[in-house]
Amino acid sequence: MAIRQLTETIINQIAAGEVIERPASVVKELVENAIDAGATRIEIVTAGGGKNLIRITDNGSGIPSDELPLAVSRHCTSKLTDDVHDIRALGFRGEALPSIGSISRLSLKSRTTDADSGFEISVHGGRTDGPRPTPMNGGTIAEVRDLFFATPARLKFMKTDRAEASAISDVVKRVAIAFPHIRFSIAGSDRTPLELAATGVGSAGMLERISQVLGKVFPENAIAIDAMRDGVRLTGFAGIPAYNRANSLYQFAYVNGRPVRDKQIWGAIRGAYADVISRDRHPVVVLFLNLDPSLVDVNVHPAKADVRFRDPGLVRGLIVGAIREALGQSGIRAATSGAEAMLNSFRPGGVEPIRPAAAQQRWQGASAVNQNYNVQQSPYRPFETEPASTHGGNGFTETVQAFLYDGAEALAADTRAGTIEVSPELLSNPLGAARAQIHANYIVSQTEDSLVIVDQHAAHERLVYEALKNALHSRPLPAQMLLIPEIVDLPEEDVERLVAHAETLARFGLGIESFGPGAVAVRETPSMLGEIDTQQLIRDLADEIAEHDTSDGLKAILDHVAATMACHGSVRSGRRLKPDEMNALLRQMEETPGSGTCNHGRPTYIELKLSDIERLFGRR
């Protein structure tokens, strides 16, 4: 078959296959154009999940009439200088508008601040019409109808209108977090309206915008991060381990203001939370990386969602170190969502708490009935009581007194210590003073304004684990010398990477050295691992170093062994503790980083504020 030149329309449709994957891709490209134009107000309207209509209106600088034909032509942009490595705008490729116009009916209206009127240009399936005058205010209106009408096969891969509308909302929220000074609004027949008011610049404005997107509960469960290393600055907020989600949709990462979904960053986040969160749970984080544009390549893919760092090890180390340091310095904190879940568990079926007025009416009604009620004649007698003449009261009052006395006595007996004396100094501690032990597993403590319930096994497991880790990593680990060195055949590049990390591996008890161009000799292995599959361990380490330029895999294996030892060596469920033992456990938890969760990521305690308890009983 003869070689021929593709038409401009076919070229644009091929490019659209990479740039425009779904309606959310169109919204992302057009919103980024509006931001680059200096807009402070962006309005998005959709219909049919964006397949039927996408209209984005902004109050940016606008496009001059003579530049509108260039705006819808391929590889035409005002955002890129002669240096492709110096990218400071969200858009730069000059592909979005021509790609959109090749597969839909695109209308672009724009008016600059100094123009007498606006101008409109249309692109239908790659055919351009205009520009022509049109009345409008300053800014730009981009309207996309019948998306993929020119490539109907792509419509078969679209999801439901609800799913596509949700994807558009997610894209707008991710972009909006990075630009809190811009007002965003989303409306349409296929969605519930969403309004994100402008919050201003600075950390306060940023946190308020994050609250708009993630909810008011996030600031209560987040820790501020601000770290810098070798010209790379990391800021943002990291959720405490106890506040986590079932998926990674609540992880937001930005590089120089650009929202990205980069596997290097996600891997660093997982590494930072590896010890404090379960593997099937995901932390909630919002991270901003700022660095010289020449140190990062954002031109990896036309969608601009992936980036490539010149020094990925530096970025990974910065993220892991900054998050771990922030978690360690934040002290012990419980997720506020745990208290809410606990409150909900007391309301099966969503029963509302009794309000004070209603409670008073019910009590008056009950009193009227109980005036003639004889507890001695009732077949439902939970407790035996003394005759009424002994206390000079009626049978109902005596029954209540007996219930309270027997319940308090049972609670005191479960602590093995009778009445626990509480000093004001203990109440002022974050976890307060121990008051009781319930079911020989849960410690109930009291602070100045809350009630705390501690899982004694989970809490002590974390304490033992942290102590073991400190002992393991404070000095080189004992190594077990092999009688016959084990030779592992590897590609030459993997051998070079392993040898470069030989000193670090030796600290963890793994002694290796080069054995020719395509093999390594393993002479020592960590003693605490016992018999291991050395071949598989070396290959796994080589793969990890190749991908992340770190040898944390061996450390993770050793930490896993320490976690298992901690689990079997900690206070078991069912063991009764004395008051002094319970208070000692609480004090150790307050001093140990990460003690809010156990080694498996489960919470070690739940805090219920007095205000929550009062709300539960209808006092508020």
RODO-252956 format. One record per residue (C-alpha): x, y, z; residue in one letter. Coordinates in steps of 0.02 Angstrom, whole numbers, plus 32768, in hexadecimal, padded with zeros to 4 digits. Example, Ala and Ser with C-alpha at 12.3 -4.5 7.8 and 13.67 -1.06 7.14 Angstrom:
2
82677F1F8186A
82AC7FCB8165S
end
This chain:
620
800080008000M
804380AB7FD1A
80788125805AI
800A81C1805FR
7FFA825E80C8Q
7F6D825A8147L
7EED82E58140T
7EE9836981C7E
7E4183288206T
7E838275821AI
7F1E82B68272I
7EB2831982ECN
7E428282830DQ
7ED982158331I
7F1C829983A8A
7E7182A683F9A
7E7C81ED8424G
7F0A8215849CE
7ED382C084DAV
7E1682A684E6I
7DEC82018539E
7D4282338580R
7CDA82D085A2P
7D3F82F28640A
7DDA830585D2S
7D8483918572V
7D5683EA8612V
7E0883DA8654K
7E55842585B6E
7DD984B585ABL
7DE284DF8665V
7EA084E2865BE
7E94855A85C7N
7E2485CC862FA
7E9E85CA86C0I
7F3185F1864DD
7ECB8686860DA
7EC486CF86BDG
7E0D86A986E2A
7DCA86C28792T
7D1E8679876CR
7D0085D7870CI
7C52859086EDE
7C3784E086AAI
7B9084A28665V
7B7783EF8628T
7AEE838085E3A
7AEB82C585C3G
7B8782AC862AG
7BE3832685B9G
7BC082BF851CK
7B32833184E5N
7B7183D98526L
7C068427857CI
7C0884E3858FR
7C93853C85ECI
7C8A85F78609T
7D18865D8654D
7D4587148670N
7DF987048636G
7E5C877285C0S
7E08872C8524G
7E4D87068476I
7E63878D83F1P
7DF787738356S
7E8B875F82E3D
7ED286D38351E
7E33866B835AL
7E5E860582BCP
7F0985DF8309L
7EB785AB83ADA
7E5C851C8356V
7EF484E882EFS
7F6E84618323R
800F848D837BH
7FE285448393C
7FF585888443T
8021862784A0S
805F85CD853CK
810385848504L
81AA85D884E3T
8236858F847DD
826A85238512D
81F9848B8523V
8246846885CEH
820B85108614D
815084F18621I
80F68565869AR
80428557865AA
7FC584C98669L
7FB284BC85ACG
804084C3852EF
802A844084A5R
7FAB849D8439G
7F4683FC841BE
7EAB840A8488A
7E38847D8422L
7E5D84318375P
7E4B838183BFS
7DA383AE840DI
7D688402836EG
7D9383698304S
7D1C82F58364I
7C90836B8399S
7C34840C8371R
7CA0849283C1L
7C71854883D3S
7CF185C28417L
7CBC86728445K
7D3586F0848ES
7D4987A984B0R
7DE2880484EFT
7DD988968568T
7E02891784E2D
7D8F88D28459A
7CE88921842AD
7C9388788415S
7CB487C0841FG
7CDA87488390F
7CA686948374E
7CF686068315I
7CAB855882FBS
7CFB84B082D9V
7C86842182A7H
7CDB837B828DG
7D7C83D3825BG
7D2C845581E7R
7D498509821ET
7CCC85988209D
7CF0864C823AG
7D2186B48295P
7C8887238298R
7C4B87AB8311P
7BDE877983A3T
7B9B87D9843AP
7BE787A484E1M
7C4087E3857CN
7CFA87D98595G
7D47872C85A1G
7D2C868A8543T
7C9D860F852BI
7CCC856384EBA
7C3684F684BDE
7C48843F848BV
7BB183E08449R
7B9C832D840DD
7C4582F1844AL
7C8B826083E0F
7C0682748359F
7C92826B82D8A
7CDB81CE832AT
7C3F816E8362P
7CA480D48391A
7CE881348427R
7C38814B846BL
7C2D808F848AK
7CB580A1850EF
7C5E812B856EM
7C0E81058615K
7B62813C8653T
7B3581F4865AD
7B4281F08717R
7BF081A38714A
7C3082208692E
7BE582B286F2A
7C3A82748790S
7CE1826A8734A
7CCC831E86FCI
7CAB835587B0S
7D4782F987E9D
7DB283508765V
7D7083FC8793V
7D8C83DC884DK
7E3F83A48830R
7E65844087CCV
7E0784B18844A
7E70847E88DAI
7F0D84C8888AA
7EB7856F8864F
7E5385A588FDP
7E48865988BFH
7DD88622882CI
7D1E8607883DR
7CE0856687EBF
7C2C853387CDS
7BE58497877AI
7B3084888744A
7AC5842986C8G
7A3183B586B1S
7A9C831D86D7D
7ADF834F8781R
7AC783A48827T
7B0C8456881FP
7BB6846F886FL
7BFA851888A5E
7CAD853388DEL
7CBD85E78917A
7D638640890AA
7DC2863689AFT
7E5A86A1898FG
7F13867B898FV
7F82863D8A1CG
7F7A85A38A8AS
7ED585D68AD9A
7E8185EB8A30G
7ECC854789F4M
7E8C84E98A8BL
7DDF85338A75E
7DDB84FD89BER
7E13844E89F1I
7D85844C8A6FS
7D0B847889E4Q
7D4583E28980V
7D6C835F8A07L
7CF283988A8CG
7D0283F58B31K
7D4183588B88V
7DE683568B2AF
7E3A83EB8B81P
7E11839C8C29E
7E6E82FE8BF5N
7F0083478B92A
7FB1837F8BB6I
800484108B5CA
80A483E78AFBI
812D845F8AC6D
81D684178A98A
8261843E8A1DM
82F583DD89DBR
8371840C8951D
82FF848D8902G
826184238909V
81D98461897ER
814A83F689BFL
80B184458A10T
8000840C8A32G
7FA083A48AAEF
7FAC82EC8ADEA
7F1C82938B33G
7F3F82388BD6I
7F49817A8BC1P
7EA4815A8C1BA
7E4C81C78B98Y
7E53815D8AFAN
7DED81248A65R
7DCB80848A05A
7E1980C88963N
7E998148892AS
7E1C81C488DFL
7E3B82388972Y
7EF4824C894FQ
7F1C82EF88F5F
7FC9831788B2A
800383B38856Y
80A783DC8800V
80C0849787E7N
800484AD87F5G
7FDB84248777R
7F6C839587B5P
7FC382F0878FV
7FA5823787A8R
805781F887B4D
8083814987EFK
81268187883AQ
80C981FE88ACI
8045817C88D9W
80CF81008902G
8123817F8973A
807F819F89CEI
806580E589EAR
811780D88A2CG
80FD81688AA5A
806281148AF0Y
80A180608AE3A
80B580488B9ED
8017809F8BD9V
7F8C80708B62I
7F457FCD8B21S
7F767F978A71R
7EC17F998A35D
7EA3804A8A76R
7EE080EE8A2CH
7F1081918A82P
7EC382398A55V
7F4982B48A1EV
7F5A835789BDV
800F83768988L
805D84038924F
810A83EF88D8L
8160848C889AN
82068484883FL
826284CD87ACD
8204849E870BP
82A7846086C0S
82AD83D88747L
820983888713V
81C6834D866BD
810A83678658V
810D833885A0N
810A827C85C0V
80598264857DH
7FE282D6851DP
7F6682CF85AEA
7FED831D861EK
7FB882B286B3A
8062825C86C4D
810682B186ECV
81BB827A86F0R
823582C08770F
82ED82D6874BR
8313829387FAD
8282821F882CP
82DF81E188C6G
82E982928909L
822E82AD88F3V
82018205893FR
8273822189D4G
822B82CF89F0L
8177829189EFI
819881FA8A5EV
8204825A8AD8G
819282F38AE5A
80F4828D8B03I
8146821A8B83R
819282AE8BDFE
80EB83088BE2A
8091826E8C24L
811782558CA8G
810F83098CE5Q
805283178CE5S
803E82AF8D82G
7FB382338D9FI
7F10825C8D47R
7E7181FC8D26A
7E0882168C8BA
7D6C827C8CADT
7D1082098C35S
7D24817D8CB4G
7CBA81DB8D32A
7C3581F98CAEE
7C3381408C81A
7C2481178D3AM
7B92818D8D4DL
7B3B81418CB7N
7B5080948CFFS
7AE680CC8D94F
7A5B80FE8D1CR
7A2480608CBFP
79B4808B8C2FG
79E581418C37G
797C81678CD2V
798A821D8D02E
79B982478DB5P
792D827E8E28I
7929833B8E3AR
791C83878EE8P
786783C08ED1A
783083178E91A
789182C08F1BA
783883288FA0Q
778E82FB8F59Q
77B882428F56R
77F982479009W
775B829D9046Q
76F282198FEFG
7759818D903BA
774A81DA90E9S
768D81DE90DBA
7689812590B0V
770780F39136N
76A7814191C5Q
763880A691C9N
76BF802C9190Y
76F07FA2920CN
77997F5A91E2V
777F7EC9925CQ
76EB7E8A91F6Q
773E7E9F914DS
77767DFF90F3P
78087E6390A8Y
787A7E7F913ER
792F7E969107P
796C7EAA91BBF
792B7E769265E
79117F0D92D4T
78F07F29938CE
78417F5993C8P
780D800B93A4A
78018037945DS
78BD801B9471T
78E880B19404H
784881119414G
782E81169357G
77C680BF92D3N
77F8801D927EG
7826807191D8F
78A880E1922BT
78F3804E9289E
79027FEA91E9T
796280779197V
79D48085922FQ
79F57FCB922EA
7A1E7FCF9175F
7A9B805B918CL
7AEC80099224Y
7AFE7F5E91D4D
7B3D7FA7912FG
7BC180129184A
7BF87F8091EFE
7C0B7F119156A
7C6F7F9790FCL
7CE27FAF9191A
7CFC7EF391A0A
7D357EE990EBD
7DC57F5F9110T
7E077EF1919FR
7E297F9191FEA
7D857FCF9243G
7D78808C923CT
7E0480DE91D7I
7E458180921DE
7E5C82059196V
7ECE829B91A7S
7EB5833C9144P
7F63832890FAE
7F31828490A7L
7E9282D0905FL
7EF883559005S
7F5782D38F9FN
7F2082B48EEBP
7EDE82078F17L
7EA882378FC6G
7E9B81C3905CA
7E65810D9059A
7DBC80F290ADR
7D8F803E9081A
7DB67FA59019Q
7D257F5D8FB6I
7D1D7EA68F7EH
7DD37E938FAFA
7E077EE58F0BN
7DCF7F9B8F04Y
7E1180248F75I
7D9880B18F99V
7DEE81548FC6S
7DB282048FEBQ
7DFD82AA8FB6T
7DC583588FE4E
7D48835E8F54D
7D3982AF8F0AS
7D2881F48F20L
7DAF81848ED5V
7DA180CA8EAEI
7E4780708E90V
7E627FC58E43D
7EEB7F888EB9Q
7F307F008E46H
7F387F708DABA
7F877FFD8E0FA
800C7F928E61H
80317F3D8DBBE
805F7FE68D71R
80CC80118E08L
812D7F6D8DFEV
81407F7E8D42Y
8189802E8D4DE
82027FF58DD4A
823B7F638D68L
82527FD38CD0K
82BB804E8D33N
83277FC18D72A
83397F788CC3L
836480188C66H
83CD80718CEAS
846480068CBER
84997F8C8C35P
84347EEC8C3FL
84897E478C6AP
84B47DE48BCEA
84BE7D298BB3Q
85537CF78B47M
85307C718AC5L
85A67BDC8ABEL
859D7BE18A01I
85757C8989B1P
84D87C848946E
84ED7CC18894I
845A7D1D8845V
845C7D388789D
84177DE18755L
84227E5986C2P
84BB7EC886C9E
84587F6686EBE
84037F158782D
84AC7EDF87C6V
84EC7F9187B8E
84547FD48815R
84647F5588A2L
851D7F7388B9V
84FC802E88C2A
8488800B8957H
84FA7F8889A7A
85277FF88A3AE
847180198A65T
84457F608A55L
84D77F338AC7A
848A7F9B8B53R
83F37F278B4CF
845F7E8B8B52G
84647E628A98L
85177E538A57G
852A7E518999I
85B57E6F891DE
85C97E698862S
85F17DBD881BF
861E7DE18768G
85BB7E4C86EDP
85147DF18700G
85077DAF87B2A
85147DDD8869V
85567D7488F8A
84F07D758999V
85637D548A2DR
84F67D8A8AC0E
843C7D918AE4T
83DE7DE38B76P
83DF7D6D8C0CS
832D7D958C41M
82E77D578B9AL
832B7CA78BB2G
83227C3B8B16E
82E87CA48A82I
82DA7C9889C6D
83767CFD89A1T
83607CF588E4Q
82B27D4188ECQ
82E57DC4896CL
83747E0388FFI
83067E098864R
827E7E6888BFD
82FC7EE688FFL
83437EFC8850A
82957F1F880BD
82707F9C8895E
83147FF9887CI
82F5800087C1A
8248804C87DAE
825E80BC8872H
831B80C7888BD
8305808D8940T
83287FED899ES
829980008A19D
82587F5389EEG
82D07EFD8A64L
82A57F788AEEK
81EC7F548AD0A
820B7E998AE2I
82687EB38B85L
81E07F278BC4D
815E7EA28B99H
81BD7E248C04V
81C37EA48C91A
81077EC18C7EA
80E67E068C8ET
81537DFD8D29M
80F87E938D73A
804F7E458D52C
807D7DA78DB1H
80DA7E028E3BG
805C7E878E68S
7FD47E898EEDV
7F517E0D8EB8R
7E987E2B8EB0S
7E457DE78F4DG
7ECF7E178FC5R
7E937E7D9059R
7EFC7F169080L
7F117F779120K
7EF380349120P
7FAD80589124D
7FCA7FE6908FE
7F3E8038902DM
7F7F80E7904FN
803180B29024A
7FF180728F7CL
7F9881178F5AL
8035817B8F82R
809F81108F0EQ
802181268E82M
802D81E48E96E
80EA81DC8E83E
80F281638DEFT
80E081A38D3CP
805B814C8CD6G
800481008D6DS
7F5A81378D2BG
7F5880998CC1T
7F9B7FE98CDBC
80157F8E8C68N
7F837F568BFBH
7F3C80058BE5G
7EA97FF38C5DR
7E8680818CD7P
7EC780658D87T
7E4C80DA8DDAY
7DAF813F8DBDI
7D8E81E78E0FE
7CDD82218E31L
7CCF82D88E60K
7C5983098EECL
7BF983738E6FS
7BDC82D78E05D
7B9C82778E9BI
7B2883058EC9E
7AE783098E16R
7ACA824E8E1EL
7A5E82638EB9F
7A0182F98E72G
7A5283788EE6R
7A8883E08E4FR
end
